[in-house]
Amino acid sequence: MSSVSSLVSMRRLALVVAAGLVAGACGAPEGATTTVSTPQVTSTTTTVATTVVTFPPECPPVPYRVGVLPSRVAQAPVEPSAVALDEFTSIPGTSSLIWVDAGGDPAVELVRGTLPPREYPGSKGEVEVAGVRGVAGQFEDGTWVVAWFEEPGDRCDLYTMVFYQPVTPDEVRATVASISRRG
């Protein structure tokens, strides 16, 4: 007997005994009938749905060379696995170059395979990135974000460059102006 049906049987017995005791204690007339209703337990089946999530293949490495970086940034990018992922670098299938500051925190990121994950909250301006038209703007937290795409506009033709604070607009402009296409 399963534990659920044992529990139900024990409850029914307890209810019948309790009803008998109440009837006896209240002086029910001899021959009177006491009816006790017990709830019926039905079996419940839980179905678990399985969802298979397929991530896109990782984009090839970023095809750009960055000539000038803000002064607080290390000159060589680090492996993406060396820093915590954020809203820009955690998108499946992207390929990233990440430069850190002296403390090891991300300072500049160049991400291939996505545009910014949210809209610019304020105004944005037009920029040129290696001969391609793009936009630049500042998010609420002071982060500067530059975005552009190349033809034909497939997923791996989308780019986002992120500049974390502290950074000045002049440093953003100088870095974007220094970007050139490899090969």
N, C-alpha and C positions, 0 to 999 in steps of 0.2 A: 504494500500500500504506500502510495507516495506521501510525502510529508504534508502536501496541501490537503489531500483527501483525509488524512489522519486528523489534521487540525479541524477540518469541517465536521468530521464525525464527533470529535471531542466537544466542539461548540454546541452541536445539536443535543448531545447528551446533557450538557450543562444547562441548556435552555429548558429541556424537558424536566430535569430534576428541579430547577428553580421554579418553574411553573407549578409543579406538584407541591412544593413547599409553600408557595404563596397561597395556593388554593386551600391547602390544609390549615395553614395558619389563620386564614380569614374565615374559617369555619364554613366552607362550602357544604351545602347540603349533600347527604349521602346519595350516591347515584348520579350526582351532577357531573357533567362532562366538561373538561377544560381542553380547549383546542390551542395548540401552540404552532405558529407558523415559523418556519425557518427558511431563510433565503437559499435559493439554489445557486450553486457556484458553477459557472461555466468555464471552460478552458479558454485561455487567451493565447493567441499565437502572435508573436512579434516577427515581422518580416524586416530584415535588414537589407537595404539597397546598397549595392556596390557600384561605385562610380570610378571609372578609369580615367585618369587625367594624363594627357599626353602633352609634354612640353615641347616647344619648338626646338629644332637643333640650334646649337650656339652659333652666333654670327662669327665670321672670320675676324681676325684682329683688326683693330682700328687702322685705316690706311692713311693716317695723318701724322705729321711730325709737328710738334709744338716747340717753337724756337724760344719764346720768352714766357716765363712764369712769374707770378707775384714773388716778391723778395723773400717772403717767409716760407716758401715751398722748396722742398728738396728737389734737386734737378732730375733724379731718376725715379720713374714710377715704381710702385711696389706691386707685388702680386695681390690681386683682389682678395684672396683668402687671408691676407695679413691684416685686414681691417673688417670691421662690422659692416654688413650690408645695410643699405638705407633704401629709401623709397625710389631712388634712381638706379641703384646697382642690383637690386633684388629681383628685377623683372626677369623671368626665365628666358633663356635664349640670347641674352645680351652678352656683349664682349666689352670689357672696360679697361681703361688706363686710369690709374689712381695715383695721384701725388699726395704726399702727406707733409705735415709741418714738423717742426723739431720734436713735438710731443708724440708723434705717430698718428695724429688724427687726420682724417681726410681733409685736404685743403682744396684740391681741384680734381674733378672726375670728368673723363671723356667717355661717354657710353655709346656704343654702336648697337642699334637694334630697337630703339624706342625714342619717342618724343617725350617731353616731360609728362609725368603721370597725372598732372592736374593743370588747370588753367592759370595763367598769370593773373594775380589779383589786381594789379594796377596797370599802368601804361607800359607798353613795350615799344622798343625801337627796332628799326631795321638795321642789320649788320651784314657784312660780307665775310664769308668764311671760305678761304681758298677758292675764290671765284664763284661761290654759290651764295644765293640770298638766304638769310636767316633772320631770326628775331632774338632780341635780348630783353630781359626784364628782371625785376627784383621781386622775390617772394616776401611774404609778411615777416619772416624771420631774418631778413637781410641777405639771404642767399641770392646770388645772381645766377640766372639760368639762360643759356644760349641754346637755341634749337635750330636745326636745319635738316633738309633732306636732299638727296641726289636723285636724279632720274635713274630708273623708272619709278622710284618711290616704293619699292618693296620694303619689307620689314627691316632687312639689313642695310637699307639705304637711309635709315633714320638715325639722327645723331642728337645727343644732348650733352652739353658741357656745363658743369656745375662748379660754382666758385663759392666756397663757404667763407663766412666772416672770420676774421676781419679782412676785407678786401675793398679797394677803392674802385670806382668806375674807370679811372684811368688804367689801373692794372688789368681790368677785364678787357678794355679796348686794346691794350698792348698785346695781351695774350692772344686774343682772337685775330688780330692783324698779323701775328707771327705764324699762324697755322698754314702749313703747306701740305699738299698731297704727296705721298711717297711714290717714287717710281713713275 
